Every structure is written in C-alpha cells, then in structure tokens.
Amino acid sequence: MAKLTTLALMGLLAVTTGAQAAPKVERLRGTVEAVSGGGFTLKTLDGAAETVALAPDAKVSWVVPSSLDAIKDGVFIGTATKGEPPVALEVVLFPEAMRGTGEGHYDWDMIPDRTAGGAPVRSAMTNGTVKADLRSTAPDAPRVKSAMTNGTVKATGGGAERTLTVDYGQGQSLQVLVPPQAPVVSFEPATASAVAPGAKVFVIAARGDDGRFTARRVAVGKDGLTPPM
C-alpha cells in the first residue's frame, strides 16, 4: 500500500488528494477473503489482513483482458513502466468516460514485474495523451524504477512490441516500449457484487484517523484475472 498524492486508474485510476487531505488515501492490492456487513476482508500482497468498508458511492469496475491490437489512434491508456528508457510493466485501456484521468507524471508503487518473473519493482505514474509509434526494437527490460503512463494512443507500425509516445500535458511526452509479455487490460462496468471471496482486487481506500479503510474505488479481476496496476 502507498500514500497517494495523485492517482489514475490500468486501471483504473487516478485520485488527487487535497492539501488538507485528512483521510490518507492508499492503494491496496490482494485477494478478497470474506465479504460481510457492507465491506470485505482483504489479504494483501504482503500477507496482511485488512478490513475494508465499501463506501455507498464506491466505484467498482471489472478488469478484463485486452490486447496490444486494441491500442488504436486516439485511445486513452495507462501504463506502469520501469527503467530508462521506460519499459511497460502493464497497459490499461480506459473507457472514453475516463479520458484525462490523472494526467501527469509522478511516482507510483512497488508492483510485480510480470514481464520478468514477478519480482516487485519501484514505479512512477505518467498519465497523458498517447501517440504511439509501434516499433520492433527489443531492449532488455532492467528491473529498476517504473512509471505509469496514461494517454490517448496514436498507433503506427506493427510487430510484437510497440513504442508509445505519451503526451501528458504542457507539451511534455514520454516514449514507452511495450514488450509482448506486458499484461494489457481494460475496464468494464461492475457492481458491488463483483467484490466476492477469492476475487483479486486493486483498491483505492481512505484510511481514517482510527486506522480503518473505506474503499472509494475497487478494480476486480474478472474470471480470476489479477489486476496488474
């Protein structure tokens, strides 16, 4: 889990906390162990058990498989990256209603590197409008710092790997190589009933002064999928 200053959801997801943010907003990842009383018990990736209340207005989404072929010109995406030059750890395609979510470039979390064995790597988040240049270069992906890039895609070229040029505002952009091993997902609408025992989830939650969590957004992997963000 990590304290947020800015969040995009893929996602799912970007939340910006205000200067007076009095509950702390954190990101939780793990498996739902039980559901009861308007909330659920989450076993996090580090093995901790957390009790999370589900806010009445919490947003719940399915995370479903997608593909690099779905990244077309004008699509708004998010991608966590590692290393320099940046290499994608995952790519999230956002629905049109979430276009512009979390635009910018900022630190992210330690997340599993599913492109190289699953060891955790440190990341950053870049959300922006992407113009993608698909290339077949294949540099080694070092297990180093990562970043998240969300944006609108302009895709050119072909092959198993793609280079996305992400414009994240104020004339700034970032080129990201997407290797074929990087998970590619998108979001679908869901209800609170999707939060069920055994579900793999990514949660945006507020921690109150009493230490208790209240979920604001929950991304649920559909059919056993683990949300990669």
Backbone as numpy.savetxt, mean C-alpha at the origin, in Angstrom:
# Nx Ny Nz CAx CAy CAz Cx Cy Cz
4.00 -1.83 12.73 3.15 -0.64 12.73 4.04 0.59 12.73
3.56 1.69 12.21 4.38 2.88 12.12 3.50 4.10 12.18
4.00 5.15 12.86 3.25 6.40 12.95 3.21 7.06 11.58
2.05 7.59 11.22 1.87 8.21 9.92 1.97 9.72 10.02
2.60 10.32 9.04 2.43 11.74 8.82 1.63 11.95 7.55
1.77 11.02 6.63 0.98 11.09 5.40 0.70 9.68 4.94
-0.49 9.39 4.44 -0.79 8.04 3.99 -1.52 8.02 2.67
-1.07 7.10 1.77 -1.89 6.76 0.63 -2.27 5.31 0.70
-3.37 4.85 0.29 -3.68 3.44 0.16 -3.17 2.90 -1.11
-1.55 0.49 -1.78 -1.79 -0.18 -2.84 -1.41 -0.13 -2.91
-2.51 -0.35 -2.40 -3.62 -0.08 -1.50 -4.44 -0.50 -1.74
-4.16 1.14 -0.88 -5.18 1.44 -0.61 -4.69 2.58 -0.45
-3.49 3.74 -0.16 -4.09 4.41 0.94 -3.19 5.53 1.40
-3.86 6.73 1.65 -3.08 7.84 2.17 -3.90 8.61 3.15
-3.32 8.84 4.32 -3.99 9.63 5.36 -3.01 10.69 5.80
-3.48 11.92 5.89 -2.61 12.98 6.37 -3.07 13.39 7.76
-2.17 13.37 8.71 -2.52 13.76 10.06 -2.23 15.23 10.27
-3.09 15.88 11.02 -2.91 17.31 11.26 -1.91 17.59 12.35
-1.57 18.86 12.48 -0.55 19.25 13.45 -0.98 18.92 14.87
-2.30 18.87 15.11 -2.79 18.58 16.45 -3.27 17.13 16.54
-2.77 16.25 15.61 -3.26 14.89 15.53 -3.19 14.23 16.86
-4.16 14.25 17.61 -4.19 13.57 18.92 -4.70 12.21 18.79
-5.42 11.53 18.07 -4.95 10.18 18.23 -3.84 9.91 17.22
-2.89 9.07 17.57 -1.81 8.69 16.65 -2.36 7.72 15.60
-1.99 7.94 14.38 -2.46 7.08 13.30 -1.33 6.11 12.95
-1.66 4.84 12.94 -0.65 3.82 12.68 -1.13 2.84 11.61
-0.15 2.15 10.98 -0.45 1.12 9.99 -0.20 -0.25 10.61
-1.17 -1.13 10.49 -1.07 -2.47 11.04 -1.22 -3.48 9.91
-0.46 -4.55 9.99 -0.54 -5.62 8.99 -0.60 -6.95 9.72
-1.43 -7.86 9.25 -1.49 -9.16 9.89 -2.71 -9.95 9.49
-3.09 -10.89 10.36 -4.20 -11.82 10.10 -5.27 -11.64 11.17
-6.52 -11.57 10.75 -7.64 -11.46 11.68 -7.81 -12.81 12.38
-7.76 -12.78 13.72 -7.93 -14.02 14.48 -9.36 -14.23 14.95
-10.06 -13.14 15.28 -11.44 -13.26 15.76 -12.15 -11.94 15.50
-13.49 -12.03 15.37 -14.33 -10.84 15.16 -15.43 -10.87 16.20
-15.62 -9.75 16.92 -16.68 -9.70 17.92 -16.89 -8.26 18.37
-18.14 -7.94 18.73 -18.46 -6.66 19.34 -18.05 -5.44 18.56
-18.22 -5.46 17.25 -17.87 -4.29 16.45 -16.38 -4.09 16.26
-15.61 -5.13 16.42 -14.17 -5.03 16.23 -13.58 -6.38 15.93
-12.25 -6.47 15.99 -11.59 -7.73 15.68 -10.24 -7.80 16.39
-9.75 -9.01 16.52 -8.42 -9.25 17.08 -7.47 -9.54 15.92
-6.35 -8.83 15.90 -5.39 -8.94 14.81 -4.07 -9.48 15.32
-3.57 -10.52 14.70 -2.22 -10.99 14.97 -1.31 -10.34 13.95
-0.44 -9.43 14.41 0.38 -8.64 13.51 1.56 -9.46 12.99
2.27 -8.91 12.02 3.39 -9.61 11.41 4.50 -9.89 12.42
4.59 -9.07 13.46 5.63 -9.31 14.47 5.14 -10.22 15.61
3.95 -10.79 15.44 3.45 -11.76 16.40 2.62 -11.20 17.53
2.44 -9.90 17.60 1.63 -9.29 18.66 0.14 -9.49 18.37
-0.66 -9.52 19.44 -2.11 -9.59 19.31 -2.69 -8.23 19.68
-3.41 -7.61 18.74 -3.99 -6.29 18.96 -5.50 -6.37 18.82
-6.19 -5.70 19.75 -7.65 -5.58 19.65 -7.96 -4.28 18.93
-8.73 -4.36 17.85 -9.01 -3.20 17.01 -10.52 -3.01 16.90
-11.01 -1.84 17.28 -12.42 -1.50 17.08 -12.59 -1.02 15.64
-13.71 -1.35 15.04 -14.01 -0.91 13.68 -14.94 0.29 13.76
-14.43 1.47 13.36 -15.24 2.69 13.42 -16.49 2.52 12.57
-17.62 3.13 12.98 -18.86 2.99 12.20 -18.71 3.46 10.76
-17.84 4.45 10.53 -17.66 4.97 9.18 -16.37 4.45 8.53
-15.81 3.37 9.06 -14.57 2.83 8.50 -14.78 2.38 7.06
-13.76 2.61 6.24 -13.79 2.20 4.84 -13.15 0.83 4.71
-13.86 -0.10 4.09 -13.35 -1.45 3.90 -13.28 -1.75 2.41
-12.15 -2.30 1.96 -11.96 -2.63 0.54 -11.36 -4.01 0.41
-11.73 -4.71 -0.66 -11.02 -5.92 -1.04 -9.74 -5.55 -1.75
-8.68 -6.34 -1.54 -7.47 -6.26 -2.34 -7.47 -7.48 -3.24
-7.43 -7.27 -4.56 -7.57 -8.36 -5.51 -6.38 -8.37 -6.47
-6.05 -9.52 -7.04 -4.92 -9.57 -7.98 -5.19 -8.75 -9.23
-4.13 -8.16 -9.75 -4.18 -7.46 -11.03 -2.92 -7.86 -11.79
-2.53 -7.07 -12.79 -1.35 -7.41 -13.57 -0.72 -6.16 -14.15
0.52 -6.28 -14.57 1.20 -5.15 -15.21 0.46 -4.72 -16.47
-0.19 -5.66 -17.15 -0.91 -5.31 -18.37 -2.06 -4.35 -18.10
-2.53 -4.30 -16.84 -3.63 -3.40 -16.50 -3.15 -1.97 -16.30
-1.84 -1.75 -16.26 -1.31 -0.39 -16.08 -1.28 0.29 -17.44
-2.30 1.06 -17.72 -2.45 1.76 -18.99 -2.21 3.25 -18.80
-2.12 3.97 -19.91 -1.97 5.41 -19.85 -3.09 6.02 -19.01
-2.73 6.88 -18.06 -3.71 7.60 -17.28 -4.19 6.90 -16.02
-3.72 5.67 -15.75 -4.14 4.97 -14.53 -3.39 5.54 -13.33
-4.10 5.71 -12.23 -3.48 6.20 -10.99 -3.05 4.99 -10.17
-1.77 4.95 -9.78 -1.25 3.79 -9.08 -0.50 4.18 -7.81
-0.16 3.16 -7.02 0.75 3.32 -5.91 1.80 2.23 -5.99
3.04 2.55 -5.67 4.07 1.51 -5.66 5.10 1.76 -4.57
5.31 0.75 -3.75 6.38 0.80 -2.76 7.67 0.36 -3.44
8.76 1.07 -3.18 10.02 0.75 -3.86 11.17 0.61 -2.87
12.23 0.01 -3.35 13.47 -0.14 -2.58 14.63 0.29 -3.47
15.69 0.75 -2.82 16.95 0.94 -3.52 17.03 2.18 -4.39
18.24 2.38 -4.93 18.53 3.45 -5.88 19.33 2.86 -7.02
18.79 2.90 -8.25 17.49 3.44 -8.64 16.34 2.63 -8.06
15.16 3.26 -7.86 14.06 2.59 -7.18 13.56 1.37 -7.95
13.32 0.29 -7.21 12.75 -0.95 -7.75 11.47 -1.25 -6.98
10.39 -1.53 -7.70 9.08 -1.73 -7.06 9.05 -3.00 -6.23
8.49 -2.88 -5.03 8.17 -4.04 -4.19 6.76 -4.52 -4.45
5.89 -3.65 -4.90 4.51 -3.95 -5.23 3.91 -2.78 -5.98
2.78 -3.02 -6.64 2.06 -1.96 -7.36 0.58 -2.09 -7.05
-0.06 -0.99 -6.71 -1.51 -0.94 -6.45 -2.16 -0.04 -7.48
-3.19 -0.54 -8.15 -3.98 0.27 -9.08 -5.19 0.81 -8.33
-5.30 2.15 -8.27 -6.40 2.78 -7.55 -7.60 3.00 -8.46
-8.81 2.86 -7.91 -10.00 3.22 -8.69 -10.03 4.72 -8.93
-10.79 5.13 -9.91 -10.82 6.54 -10.30 -11.22 7.44 -9.13
-12.10 6.95 -8.25 -12.56 7.75 -7.11 -11.42 8.08 -6.15
-10.31 7.33 -6.20 -9.18 7.57 -5.29 -8.03 8.28 -5.99
-8.24 8.75 -7.20 -7.19 9.47 -7.91 -6.71 10.67 -7.09
-5.39 10.84 -6.98 -4.81 11.94 -6.24 -4.52 11.62 -4.78
-4.89 10.42 -4.32 -4.69 10.05 -2.93 -3.21 10.14 -2.53
-2.93 10.90 -1.49 -1.60 10.94 -0.90 -0.48 11.41 -1.82
-0.77 12.31 -2.72 0.26 12.74 -3.68 1.47 13.32 -2.95
2.65 12.88 -3.31 3.88 13.36 -2.69 4.89 12.23 -2.55
5.99 12.53 -1.86 7.07 11.55 -1.66 7.52 11.63 -0.20
7.47 10.49 0.53 7.76 10.50 1.96 8.10 9.10 2.43
8.64 8.99 3.65 9.02 7.70 4.20 7.81 6.80 4.39
8.04 5.49 4.26 7.01 4.48 4.47 7.51 3.54 5.56
7.18 2.25 5.51 7.47 1.31 6.59 8.50 0.26 6.16
8.88 -0.58 7.14 9.54 -1.84 6.83 8.46 -2.80 6.33
8.58 -3.25 5.08 7.59 -4.18 4.53 8.30 -5.37 3.90
7.62 -6.52 3.81 8.25 -7.70 3.22 8.61 -7.46 1.75
9.80 -7.89 1.39 10.26 -7.81 0.00 9.89 -9.10 -0.70
8.72 -9.13 -1.32 8.25 -10.34 -1.98 8.91 -10.56 -3.34
9.76 -9.64 -3.75 10.52 -9.85 -4.98 11.83 -10.58 -4.72
12.22 -10.74 -3.43 13.52 -11.34 -3.10 13.47 -12.07 -1.78
12.56 -13.02 -1.65 12.57 -13.89 -0.49 11.72 -13.48 0.68
11.17 -12.27 0.69 10.26 -11.86 1.75 10.87 -11.18 2.95
12.19 -10.97 2.96 12.81 -10.28 4.09 12.32 -8.83 4.13
12.12 -8.25 5.31 11.63 -6.87 5.40 12.68 -5.86 4.94
12.23 -4.83 4.24 13.10 -3.74 3.82 12.43 -2.42 4.19
13.24 -1.41 4.43 12.71 -0.08 4.76 12.23 0.60 3.49
11.16 1.39 3.62 10.55 1.98 2.43 10.22 3.45 2.61
9.85 4.06 1.49 9.32 5.42 1.48 8.11 5.42 0.56
7.28 6.45 0.65 6.05 6.52 -0.14 6.13 7.69 -1.11
5.86 7.43 -2.37 5.71 8.49 -3.36 4.39 8.30 -4.06
3.49 9.26 -3.92 2.19 9.20 -4.58 2.16 10.27 -5.66
1.77 9.90 -6.85 1.76 10.91 -7.89 1.13 10.43 -9.17
1.17 11.28 -10.18 0.65 10.97 -11.50 1.76 10.35 -12.31
1.55 9.11 -12.74 2.62 8.34 -13.36 2.50 8.34 -14.86
3.64 8.56 -15.50 3.77 8.34 -16.94 4.76 7.20 -17.06
4.33 6.06 -17.55 5.16 4.86 -17.49 5.88 4.63 -18.80
7.17 4.35 -18.67 7.99 3.97 -19.80 8.40 2.53 -19.59
7.83 1.58 -20.35 8.08 0.16 -20.14 9.37 -0.23 -20.83
10.30 -0.73 -20.06 11.59 -1.13 -20.60 11.92 -2.55 -20.15
12.88 -3.17 -20.78 13.24 -4.54 -20.45 14.59 -4.60 -19.76
15.04 -3.48 -19.14 16.25 -3.53 -18.34 15.98 -4.36 -17.11
17.01 -5.03 -16.59 16.78 -5.93 -15.45 17.89 -5.81 -14.43
18.02 -4.64 -13.77 19.06 -4.51 -12.76 18.74 -5.34 -11.53
19.78 -5.74 -10.80 19.55 -6.44 -9.54 18.82 -5.51 -8.58
17.94 -6.06 -7.77 17.14 -5.27 -6.84 17.77 -5.35 -5.45
18.55 -4.36 -5.05 19.20 -4.42 -3.74 18.18 -4.34 -2.62
18.45 -5.05 -1.51 17.55 -5.04 -0.36 17.87 -3.83 0.50
17.41 -2.68 0.05 17.71 -1.45 0.77 16.42 -0.67 0.97
16.55 0.62 1.21 15.39 1.46 1.50 14.39 1.41 0.35
13.09 1.50 0.68 12.06 1.46 -0.34 11.20 2.71 -0.29
10.38 2.89 -1.32 9.52 4.06 -1.40 8.20 3.64 -1.99
7.14 4.42 -1.73 5.85 4.17 -2.32 5.57 5.25 -3.34
5.17 4.85 -4.56 4.87 5.81 -5.61 3.47 5.54 -6.11
2.59 6.52 -6.00 1.23 6.41 -6.53 1.08 7.43 -7.64
0.43 7.05 -8.74 0.27 8.04 -9.78 -0.51 7.55 -10.96
-0.66 8.42 -11.95 -1.36 8.11 -13.17 -0.35 7.64 -14.21
-0.63 6.51 -14.84 0.37 5.84 -15.66 0.20 6.13 -17.14
1.31 6.41 -17.80 1.37 6.42 -19.25 2.32 5.30 -19.63
1.79 4.22 -20.21 2.58 3.02 -20.47 3.04 2.98 -21.91
4.32 2.66 -22.10 4.86 2.48 -23.43 5.78 1.26 -23.41
6.00 0.67 -24.56 6.92 -0.45 -24.65 6.26 -1.75 -24.26
7.06 -2.73 -23.83 6.54 -4.04 -23.50 7.58 -4.85 -22.76
7.31 -6.15 -22.62 8.24 -7.03 -21.92 7.80 -7.30 -20.50
8.60 -8.09 -19.80 8.25 -8.54 -18.46 8.47 -7.47 -17.41
9.30 -6.50 -17.67 9.57 -5.43 -16.71 9.14 -4.09 -17.30
8.79 -3.17 -16.41 8.36 -1.85 -16.87 9.00 -0.77 -16.02
9.32 0.31 -16.66 9.82 1.48 -15.95 8.73 2.54 -15.96
8.28 2.92 -14.76 7.22 3.91 -14.62 7.83 5.24 -14.21
7.48 6.28 -14.92 7.88 7.63 -14.53 6.72 8.27 -13.80
6.92 8.56 -12.52 5.84 9.01 -11.65 5.98 10.50 -11.36
5.00 11.27 -11.78 4.95 12.70 -11.49 4.15 12.88 -10.21
4.82 13.29 -9.13 4.12 13.40 -7.85 3.89 14.85 -7.43
3.82 15.75 -8.40 3.43 17.12 -8.13 4.58 18.10 -8.12
4.26 19.37 -8.38 5.23 20.46 -8.36 6.40 20.20 -9.30
6.10 19.55 -10.42 7.12 19.31 -11.43 8.14 18.24 -11.08
7.90 17.46 -10.03 8.84 16.43 -9.60 8.37 15.05 -10.06
9.33 14.19 -10.40 8.99 12.86 -10.87 10.04 11.86 -10.42
9.69 10.58 -10.53 10.56 9.50 -10.11 10.39 8.33 -11.08
11.49 7.73 -11.51 11.42 6.54 -12.36 11.55 5.30 -11.49
10.65 4.34 -11.70 10.59 3.12 -10.90 10.58 1.91 -11.83
11.52 0.99 -11.61 11.51 -0.28 -12.34 10.57 -1.25 -11.65
9.65 -1.86 -12.39 8.73 -2.87 -11.85 9.16 -4.24 -12.35
9.77 -5.06 -11.49 10.19 -6.41 -11.92 8.99 -7.34 -12.00
9.10 -8.44 -12.74 7.95 -9.35 -12.88 7.54 -10.00 -11.57
8.45 -10.04 -10.57 8.10 -10.66 -9.28 7.25 -9.76 -8.39
7.17 -8.48 -8.69 6.45 -7.55 -7.82 4.95 -7.82 -7.89
4.28 -8.01 -6.73 2.83 -8.20 -6.75 2.13 -6.96 -7.30
1.11 -7.18 -8.12 0.30 -6.10 -8.67 -1.15 -6.37 -8.25
-1.77 -5.41 -7.56 -3.11 -5.59 -7.03 -3.96 -4.35 -7.31
-5.24 -4.50 -7.07 -6.16 -3.37 -7.16 -7.20 -3.51 -6.06
-8.09 -2.51 -5.97 -9.12 -2.49 -4.94 -10.50 -2.74 -5.52
-11.35 -3.39 -4.71 -12.77 -3.53 -5.02 -13.56 -3.16 -3.78
-14.80 -2.65 -3.96 -15.61 -2.30 -2.79 -15.90 -3.53 -1.93
-15.98 -3.32 -0.62 -16.30 -4.39 0.32 -17.08 -3.81 1.49
-17.63 -4.67 2.31 -18.33 -4.26 3.52 -17.57 -4.81 4.73
-18.04 -4.44 5.91 -17.38 -4.88 7.13 -17.38 -6.40 7.27
-18.29 -7.08 6.58 -18.34 -8.54 6.66 -17.10 -9.19 6.06
-16.34 -8.43 5.26 -15.10 -8.96 4.69 -14.04 -9.18 5.77
-14.16 -8.47 6.88 -13.21 -8.61 7.99 -13.63 -9.84 8.78
-13.05 -10.98 8.42 -13.46 -12.27 8.98 -12.23 -13.03 9.46
-12.41 -13.97 10.38 -11.27 -14.75 10.86 -10.49 -15.39 9.71
-9.17 -15.28 9.78 -8.30 -15.82 8.74 -7.95 -14.84 7.65
-8.65 -13.71 7.58 -8.38 -12.73 6.52 -7.05 -12.02 6.76
-6.30 -11.80 5.69 -5.07 -11.02 5.74 -5.46 -9.56 5.49
-4.98 -8.66 6.34 -5.45 -7.28 6.25 -4.30 -6.27 6.39
-4.56 -5.10 5.85 -3.75 -3.90 6.05 -4.69 -2.87 6.64
-4.33 -2.33 7.81 -5.26 -1.50 8.58 -4.65 -0.13 8.86
-5.43 0.91 8.64 -5.08 2.26 9.08 -5.91 2.52 10.33
-5.25 2.69 11.47 -5.96 2.78 12.74 -5.45 3.94 13.57
-6.35 4.53 14.34 -6.00 5.58 15.29 -5.80 4.95 16.66
-4.68 5.28 17.31 -4.43 4.79 18.66 -4.80 5.90 19.64
-5.75 5.63 20.52 -6.17 6.61 21.51 -5.20 6.74 22.66
-5.46 7.69 23.54 -4.60 7.89 24.70 -4.56 6.66 25.60
-5.60 5.83 25.50 -5.65 4.61 26.30 -4.92 3.44 25.63
-4.32 3.71 24.45 -3.59 2.67 23.75 -4.43 1.80 22.84
-5.73 2.03 22.81 -6.61 1.20 22.00 -6.67 1.70 20.56
-6.84 0.73 19.65 -6.89 1.05 18.22 -8.33 1.13 17.73
-8.58 2.11 16.83 -9.85 2.18 16.10 -9.53 2.27 14.62
-10.00 1.28 13.85 -9.68 1.22 12.43 -10.47 2.24 11.65
-9.77 2.99 10.79 -10.41 3.94 9.89 -10.55 3.36 8.49
-9.54 2.58 8.09 -9.57 1.91 6.79 -9.02 0.50 6.96
-9.65 -0.44 6.26 -9.18 -1.82 6.28 -9.15 -2.33 4.84
-7.98 -2.82 4.41 -7.84 -3.46 3.11 -7.72 -4.95 3.36
-8.63 -5.72 2.81 -8.73 -7.16 3.08 -8.34 -7.94 1.83
-7.37 -8.84 1.98 -7.01 -9.68 0.84 -8.12 -10.64 0.49
-8.56 -10.64 -0.77 -9.65 -11.51 -1.20 -9.13 -12.91 -1.50
-9.85 -13.92 -1.07 -9.52 -15.33 -1.35 -8.10 -15.67 -0.86
-7.76 -15.16 0.33 -6.50 -15.51 0.94 -5.31 -14.67 0.53
-5.51 -13.70 -0.34 -4.41 -12.84 -0.78 -3.89 -12.00 0.40
-2.58 -11.82 0.46 -1.97 -10.94 1.47 -1.76 -9.55 0.87
-2.39 -8.52 1.42 -2.16 -7.17 0.89 -0.66 -6.83 0.93
-0.07 -6.45 -0.20 1.39 -6.27 -0.24 1.87 -4.91 0.22
0.97 -3.95 0.44 1.40 -2.60 0.77 1.82 -2.45 2.24
